Amino acid sequence: MKIRTLERHELGDLWSIDRAEVIDGMYRCVDGELVLAPVHYDVQGWPAGAAERTAPLLLDCFARGASSCGAAAA
């Protein structure tokens, strides 16, 4: 896996990532221990309006000196 710091102009590309997934288990902390609990979520992609709400926040963070990393199969 290759991990690198993203440049400002790449932040808008985040919304092109296909984040569809099925989640069948979720860990919860119970009495200080992680316990796998069965769940079922069929995530079809980004929530409506996510890009419009989040993109300005990411750009503001970047302008303040924050960085974002991306990872891809090598």
N, CA, C and O atoms as a GROMACS GRO file, in nm:
protein
  296
    1MET      N    1   0.085  -0.116   0.000
    1MET     CA    2   0.000   0.000   0.000
    1MET      C    3   0.090   0.123   0.000
    1MET      O    4   0.190   0.129   0.071
    2LYS      N    5   0.052   0.219  -0.080
    2LYS     CA    6   0.125   0.346  -0.087
    2LYS      C    7   0.042   0.453  -0.018
    2LYS      O    8  -0.074   0.474  -0.052
    3ILE      N    9   0.102   0.521   0.079
    3ILE     CA   10   0.036   0.629   0.152
    3ILE      C   11   0.114   0.757   0.128
    3ILE      O   12   0.237   0.758   0.137
    4ARG      N   13   0.042   0.864   0.098
    4ARG     CA   14   0.110   0.992   0.077
    4ARG      C   15   0.019   1.107   0.116
    4ARG      O   16  -0.103   1.092   0.128
    5THR      N   17   0.080   1.222   0.137
    5THR     CA   18   0.006   1.344   0.170
    5THR      C   19  -0.060   1.398   0.043
    5THR      O   20   0.004   1.406  -0.062
    6LEU      N   21  -0.186   1.434   0.054
    6LEU     CA   22  -0.259   1.490  -0.059
    6LEU      C   23  -0.228   1.638  -0.075
    6LEU      O   24  -0.201   1.708   0.022
    7GLU      N   25  -0.232   1.683  -0.198
    7GLU     CA   26  -0.216   1.825  -0.226
    7GLU      C   27  -0.355   1.889  -0.228
    7GLU      O   28  -0.456   1.820  -0.244
    8ARG      N   29  -0.358   2.022  -0.210
    8ARG     CA   30  -0.486   2.092  -0.199
    8ARG      C   31  -0.579   2.062  -0.316
    8ARG      O   32  -0.698   2.037  -0.297
    9HIS      N   33  -0.525   2.065  -0.438
    9HIS     CA   34  -0.610   2.045  -0.556
    9HIS      C   35  -0.669   1.903  -0.563
    9HIS      O   36  -0.762   1.880  -0.641
   10GLU      N   37  -0.617   1.810  -0.484
   10GLU     CA   38  -0.669   1.673  -0.485
   10GLU      C   39  -0.786   1.652  -0.389
   10GLU      O   40  -0.854   1.550  -0.397
   11LEU      N   41  -0.809   1.745  -0.298
   11LEU     CA   42  -0.914   1.726  -0.198
   11LEU      C   43  -1.052   1.708  -0.262
   11LEU      O   44  -1.134   1.632  -0.209
   12GLY      N   45  -1.078   1.773  -0.372
   12GLY     CA   46  -1.206   1.759  -0.439
   12GLY      C   47  -1.228   1.621  -0.499
   12GLY      O   48  -1.341   1.582  -0.527
   13ASP      N   49  -1.119   1.547  -0.520
   13ASP     CA   50  -1.130   1.413  -0.576
   13ASP      C   51  -1.184   1.311  -0.476
   13ASP      O   52  -1.223   1.201  -0.514
   14LEU      N   53  -1.187   1.347  -0.348
   14LEU     CA   54  -1.235   1.253  -0.246
   14LEU      C   55  -1.376   1.204  -0.277
   14LEU      O   56  -1.409   1.089  -0.249
   15TRP      N   57  -1.458   1.290  -0.332
   15TRP     CA   58  -1.599   1.256  -0.355
   15TRP      C   59  -1.618   1.160  -0.471
   15TRP      O   60  -1.727   1.108  -0.490
   16SER      N   61  -1.512   1.135  -0.548
   16SER     CA   62  -1.521   1.037  -0.656
   16SER      C   63  -1.491   0.895  -0.607
   16SER      O   64  -1.504   0.799  -0.683
   17ILE      N   65  -1.452   0.881  -0.482
   17ILE     CA   66  -1.424   0.749  -0.425
   17ILE      C   67  -1.555   0.674  -0.407
   17ILE      O   68  -1.650   0.727  -0.350
   18ASP      N   69  -1.560   0.552  -0.456
   18ASP     CA   70  -1.679   0.468  -0.436
   18ASP      C   71  -1.670   0.407  -0.297
   18ASP      O   72  -1.592   0.314  -0.275
   19ARG      N   73  -1.748   0.458  -0.205
   19ARG     CA   74  -1.741   0.408  -0.068
   19ARG      C   75  -1.857   0.315  -0.035
   19ARG      O   76  -1.895   0.302   0.081
   20ALA      N   77  -1.913   0.251  -0.137
   20ALA     CA   78  -2.018   0.153  -0.114
   20ALA      C   79  -1.959   0.034  -0.039
   20ALA      O   80  -1.851  -0.015  -0.072
   21GLU      N   81  -2.032  -0.013   0.062
   21GLU     CA   82  -1.986  -0.129   0.139
   21GLU      C   83  -2.101  -0.187   0.219
   21GLU      O   84  -2.201  -0.121   0.245
   22VAL      N   85  -2.085  -0.312   0.257
   22VAL     CA   86  -2.179  -0.378   0.346
   22VAL      C   87  -2.105  -0.406   0.476
   22VAL      O   88  -1.997  -0.464   0.476
   23ILE      N   89  -2.163  -0.363   0.587
   23ILE     CA   90  -2.102  -0.380   0.719
   23ILE      C   91  -2.189  -0.479   0.797
   23ILE      O   92  -2.308  -0.455   0.819
   24ASP      N   93  -2.129  -0.589   0.839
   24ASP     CA   94  -2.204  -0.692   0.911
   24ASP      C   95  -2.164  -0.706   1.057
   24ASP      O   96  -2.221  -0.788   1.129
   25GLY      N   97  -2.066  -0.626   1.102
   25GLY     CA   98  -2.026  -0.631   1.242
   25GLY      C   99  -1.964  -0.500   1.284
   25GLY      O  100  -1.902  -0.431   1.203
   26MET      N  101  -1.981  -0.466   1.410
   26MET     CA  102  -1.925  -0.342   1.463
   26MET      C  103  -1.873  -0.369   1.604
   26MET      O  104  -1.941  -0.431   1.685
   27TYR      N  105  -1.753  -0.321   1.630
   27TYR     CA  106  -1.698  -0.337   1.764
   27TYR      C  107  -1.750  -0.229   1.857
   27TYR      O  108  -1.760  -0.112   1.819
   28ARG      N  109  -1.783  -0.269   1.978
   28ARG     CA  110  -1.827  -0.177   2.082
   28ARG      C  111  -1.741  -0.202   2.205
   28ARG      O  112  -1.695  -0.314   2.228
   29CYS      N  113  -1.721  -0.098   2.282
   29CYS     CA  114  -1.646  -0.112   2.407
   29CYS      C  115  -1.745  -0.143   2.519
   29CYS      O  116  -1.830  -0.061   2.552
   30VAL      N  117  -1.734  -0.263   2.577
   30VAL     CA  118  -1.821  -0.306   2.685
   30VAL      C  119  -1.734  -0.343   2.804
   30VAL      O  120  -1.652  -0.434   2.797
   31ASP      N  121  -1.752  -0.270   2.912
   31ASP     CA  122  -1.671  -0.293   3.033
   31ASP      C  123  -1.522  -0.293   3.003
   31ASP      O  124  -1.446  -0.373   3.057
   32GLY      N  125  -1.481  -0.201   2.917
   32GLY     CA  126  -1.339  -0.184   2.886
   32GLY      C  127  -1.284  -0.282   2.784
   32GLY      O  128  -1.163  -0.281   2.757
   33GLU      N  129  -1.368  -0.367   2.726
   33GLU     CA  130  -1.322  -0.464   2.626
   33GLU      C  131  -1.399  -0.446   2.496
   33GLU      O  132  -1.516  -0.408   2.496
   34LEU      N  133  -1.330  -0.473   2.384
   34LEU     CA  134  -1.396  -0.465   2.255
   34LEU      C  135  -1.476  -0.593   2.232
   34LEU      O  136  -1.424  -0.704   2.244
   35VAL      N  137  -1.603  -0.574   2.197
   35VAL     CA  138  -1.692  -0.686   2.172
   35VAL      C  139  -1.753  -0.666   2.033
   35VAL      O  140  -1.808  -0.560   2.003
   36LEU      N  141  -1.744  -0.770   1.949
   36LEU     CA  142  -1.801  -0.763   1.815
   36LEU      C  143  -1.952  -0.784   1.823
   36LEU      O  144  -1.999  -0.886   1.874
   37ALA      N  145  -2.027  -0.686   1.773
   37ALA     CA  146  -2.173  -0.694   1.776
   37ALA      C  147  -2.223  -0.706   1.632
   37ALA      O  148  -2.173  -0.636   1.544
   38PRO      N  149  -2.320  -0.794   1.607
   38PRO     CA  150  -2.375  -0.805   1.472
   38PRO      C  151  -2.460  -0.683   1.437
   38PRO      O  152  -2.544  -0.639   1.516
   39VAL      N  153  -2.438  -0.629   1.320
   39VAL     CA  154  -2.517  -0.520   1.265
   39VAL      C  155  -2.528  -0.545   1.115
   39VAL      O  156  -2.459  -0.631   1.061
   40HIS      N  157  -2.613  -0.472   1.049
   40HIS     CA  158  -2.617  -0.481   0.903
   40HIS      C  159  -2.644  -0.342   0.847
   40HIS      O  160  -2.751  -0.285   0.865
   41TYR      N  161  -2.543  -0.290   0.779
   41TYR     CA  162  -2.555  -0.162   0.710
   41TYR      C  163  -2.516  -0.184   0.564
   41TYR      O  164  -2.410  -0.239   0.536
   42ASP      N  165  -2.601  -0.143   0.473
   42ASP     CA  166  -2.571  -0.150   0.331
   42ASP      C  167  -2.551  -0.007   0.284
   42ASP      O  168  -2.645   0.060   0.243
   43VAL      N  169  -2.427   0.038   0.289
   43VAL     CA  170  -2.393   0.177   0.256
   43VAL      C  171  -2.378   0.188   0.104
   43VAL      O  172  -2.295   0.119   0.044
   44GLN      N  173  -2.458   0.274   0.044
   44GLN     CA  174  -2.458   0.286  -0.101
   44GLN      C  175  -2.368   0.395  -0.156
   44GLN      O  176  -2.353   0.408  -0.277
   45GLY      N  177  -2.307   0.473  -0.070
   45GLY     CA  178  -2.219   0.580  -0.116
   45GLY      C  179  -2.220   0.695  -0.017
   45GLY      O  180  -2.263   0.679   0.098
   46TRP      N  181  -2.173   0.808  -0.062
   46TRP     CA  182  -2.171   0.926   0.024
   46TRP      C  183  -2.313   0.972   0.056
   46TRP      O  184  -2.400   0.966  -0.032
   47PRO      N  185  -2.339   1.016   0.177
   47PRO     CA  186  -2.471   1.071   0.209
   47PRO      C  187  -2.499   1.195   0.124
   47PRO      O  188  -2.407   1.268   0.087
   48ALA      N  189  -2.623   1.218   0.094
   48ALA     CA  190  -2.662   1.336   0.016
   48ALA      C  191  -2.610   1.462   0.084
   48ALA      O  192  -2.628   1.481   0.204
   49GLY      N  193  -2.546   1.547   0.006
   49GLY     CA  194  -2.497   1.674   0.056
   49GLY      C  195  -2.364   1.668   0.129
   49GLY      O  196  -2.314   1.771   0.174
   50ALA      N  197  -2.304   1.549   0.141
   50ALA     CA  198  -2.178   1.536   0.215
   50ALA      C  199  -2.067   1.621   0.154
   50ALA      O  200  -1.994   1.690   0.226
   51ALA      N  201  -2.054   1.618   0.022
   51ALA     CA  202  -1.948   1.695  -0.043
   51ALA      C  203  -1.967   1.844  -0.020
   51ALA      O  204  -1.871   1.916   0.010
   52GLU      N  205  -2.089   1.891  -0.034
   52GLU     CA  206  -2.117   2.034  -0.020
   52GLU      C  207  -2.093   2.082   0.124
   52GLU      O  208  -2.049   2.195   0.145
   53ARG      N  209  -2.121   1.996   0.222
   53ARG     CA  210  -2.100   2.035   0.362
   53ARG      C  211  -1.955   2.020   0.405
   53ARG      O  212  -1.903   2.104   0.480
   54THR      N  213  -1.888   1.915   0.359
   54THR     CA  214  -1.757   1.881   0.411
   54THR      C  215  -1.642   1.945   0.334
   54THR      O  216  -1.540   1.980   0.394
   55ALA      N  217  -1.656   1.963   0.203
   55ALA     CA  218  -1.546   2.018   0.123
   55ALA      C  219  -1.497   2.152   0.176
   55ALA      O  220  -1.376   2.170   0.188
   56PRO      N  221  -1.584   2.248   0.208
   56PRO     CA  222  -1.534   2.376   0.261
   56PRO      C  223  -1.457   2.358   0.393
   56PRO      O  224  -1.360   2.430   0.418
   57LEU      N  225  -1.500   2.264   0.476
   57LEU     CA  226  -1.430   2.239   0.602
   57LEU      C  227  -1.290   2.183   0.577
   57LEU      O  228  -1.194   2.223   0.643
   58LEU      N  229  -1.278   2.090   0.482
   58LEU     CA  230  -1.146   2.034   0.448
   58LEU      C  231  -1.053   2.141   0.394
   58LEU      O  232  -0.935   2.146   0.429
   59LEU      N  233  -1.106   2.227   0.307
   59LEU     CA  234  -1.023   2.334   0.250
   59LEU      C  235  -0.980   2.434   0.358
   59LEU      O  236  -0.868   2.484   0.355
   60ASP      N  237  -1.069   2.464   0.452
   60ASP     CA  238  -1.034   2.553   0.562
   60ASP      C  239  -0.926   2.491   0.650
   60ASP      O  240  -0.831   2.558   0.689
   61CYS      N  241  -0.940   2.364   0.680
   61CYS     CA  242  -0.838   2.294   0.759
   61CYS      C  243  -0.704   2.297   0.687
   61CYS      O  244  -0.600   2.321   0.750
   62PHE      N  245  -0.705   2.273   0.556
   62PHE     CA  246  -0.583   2.274   0.478
   62PHE      C  247  -0.518   2.413   0.484
   62PHE      O  248  -0.396   2.424   0.498
   63ALA      N  249  -0.600   2.517   0.472
   63ALA     CA  250  -0.548   2.654   0.475
   63ALA      C  251  -0.485   2.687   0.609
   63ALA      O  252  -0.397   2.774   0.617
   64ARG      N  253  -0.527   2.619   0.714
   64ARG     CA  254  -0.472   2.642   0.849
   64ARG      C  255  -0.350   2.556   0.878
   64ARG      O  256  -0.295   2.562   0.988
   65GLY      N  257  -0.308   2.476   0.781
   65GLY     CA  258  -0.187   2.397   0.798
   65GLY      C  259  -0.209   2.247   0.820
   65GLY      O  260  -0.113   2.173   0.837
   66ALA      N  261  -0.334   2.203   0.818
   66ALA     CA  262  -0.360   2.061   0.833
   66ALA      C  263  -0.322   1.987   0.705
   66ALA      O  264  -0.307   2.048   0.600
   67SER      N  265  -0.307   1.858   0.716
   67SER     CA  266  -0.278   1.777   0.598
   67SER      C  267  -0.375   1.659   0.594
   67SER      O  268  -0.433   1.620   0.696
   68SER      N  269  -0.392   1.605   0.475
   68SER     CA  270  -0.475   1.487   0.455
   68SER      C  271  -0.391   1.384   0.382
   68SER      O  272  -0.308   1.418   0.298
   69CYS      N  273  -0.413   1.259   0.416
   69CYS     CA  274  -0.337   1.150   0.353
   69CYS      C  275  -0.429   1.065   0.268
   69CYS      O  276  -0.548   1.052   0.297
   70GLY      N  277  -0.373   1.008   0.165
   70GLY     CA  278  -0.446   0.914   0.081
   70GLY      C  279  -0.368   0.784   0.075
   70GLY      O  280  -0.246   0.783   0.090
   71ALA      N  281  -0.438   0.676   0.053
   71ALA     CA  282  -0.374   0.544   0.042
   71ALA      C  283  -0.429   0.472  -0.080
   71ALA      O  284  -0.548   0.483  -0.112
   72ALA      N  285  -0.344   0.400  -0.147
   72ALA     CA  286  -0.383   0.323  -0.265
   72ALA      C  287  -0.297   0.198  -0.273
   72ALA      O  288  -0.185   0.194  -0.224
   73ALA      N  289  -0.353   0.098  -0.336
   73ALA     CA  290  -0.275  -0.025  -0.357
   73ALA      C  291  -0.155   0.008  -0.444
   73ALA      O  292  -0.165   0.082  -0.542
   74ALA      N  293  -0.043  -0.046  -0.407
   74ALA     CA  294   0.081  -0.018  -0.482
   74ALA      C  295   0.088  -0.097  -0.610
   74ALA      O  296   0.186  -0.085  -0.684
   0.00000   0.00000   0.00000
